[in-house]
Amino acid sequence: MGFGHTAGMFAEDGAVEIDQVVERFGMSKGQFAETVGLAPETLRRTSRLTAAKTQARITEMLEIIARITGWAGGEKQAMAWYRAEPIPAFGGRTAESLVKDGKATAVRDYLDHLAMGGFA
């Protein structure tokens, strides 16, 4: 997938390796499902886990985590930022809230803006 910090989180076919992901972040599948705005059953049933919409949502979250891992101080700190840090440019909403609403592109654009020296 090309995200430097996500080695081992994707199978050769590009599908998310959910067991690797939850272990890496120290979360249960239920906690992880909540983080990406999915029902817990979604991650327990192969047919739902491999659905394009599910894979896209998880990939969006992992891409955002990968982008901020360096300045956050690690993956777990990046996940904490993703889940809890209010973003002033989005009215105090968190990245998690925005991704759940299908606004991952806006979060990525915001992070690109910051990376280019823009202000929050």
N, C-alpha and C positions, 0 to 999 in steps of 0.2 A: 504494500500500500504506500510505502514511501514515507511514513512518519517515523522519524529517527528513534523516538522513545517507545515505539509500540512493537518492537521485535518480540515474536512469540505470541502475539495477540491475534494474529490472522493465520488461517490455513493457507496452503498453497493456492487454493482456488479463490482467495480473497475474502472468504467468509470469516466472521469473527469467531474466535475460539473462546466461547463464553466462560468455560471453566478456568482458562488461563487468566482471563480478565478479572473475574471476581477474586481469584486467589491473589493476583498482583495488587489489587486495591484493598484486600482484607475485608471484603464485603460478602454478604450472603447473596444468592441470586435474587432474593426478594428485595433486598436493599438496593442492589444494582438496578433492578427493573424499575423501582421507584425513582431512582436518579435519572433515568432516561425517559420516564413517563410511560412505562409499559406495565401491563398487568403481570404479576409474578408468574402466572401460568405460561405466558408467552415464552419465557426463557426455559421452561421445563419441557416443552413440546417441540420436538425437532421441526415439525412442519411450520410452526409459527416462528421459531427462532431463525429459520433460514429464509423466511419471507423477505422480499426486497425492502418493504417499509421498515421492518424490524432491524435489518442489517444496516440500512441507511441511517436510522436514528442512532444506533450504537456507534457506527463509524463517525458520525458527526461529533458525538461527544468525545470519542477517543482522539479525534483530530484536534479539537480545542484543548484537551488536556495536554497533548503532545506539544502544542504551540506554547503553552505557558509553563511547562515543567521546569525549564531552565531558570526563569526568573522567580518562580514560586519556591524553588529550593528542593524540588523532588516531586515524584508522582502523587504521593499521598497529600502533600501540601497543595498541589495543583487541583486535586479532587476537592479538597476542602474549599479552595477559592471558587471553583466551579459551582459547588453546591450552596455556598453561604455568603459570598461577598457581593454586596449590592453594587451595581454599576450605575454611577450617576448619569451617564449618557442615556441610560434606558429607564430613567425614573426610579432608580434604586432596585430594579429587578435583577435577579441573579442570572448567570449564564444558564444554569439548570432550568430556570423558569422559561427563559427565552427559547431554548432548544426544545423543550416540551411543547411550546406553541408553534414549532416549525420555523423558528427564526435563527437557526444556526448560521445562516449566511450573514446575517446582521452582526452576530457575535464575531465571526471570523473577520469581517470587514473592520469592525472596531479594533480587534487585536492587530490587524495589519496597519491600521492608522496609528496605533500606539507604537508599533515596531518601527514605523517610519519617522518617529519623533513627534507625533501629534500629541495633543493633550487629551486627558480623560475628560 
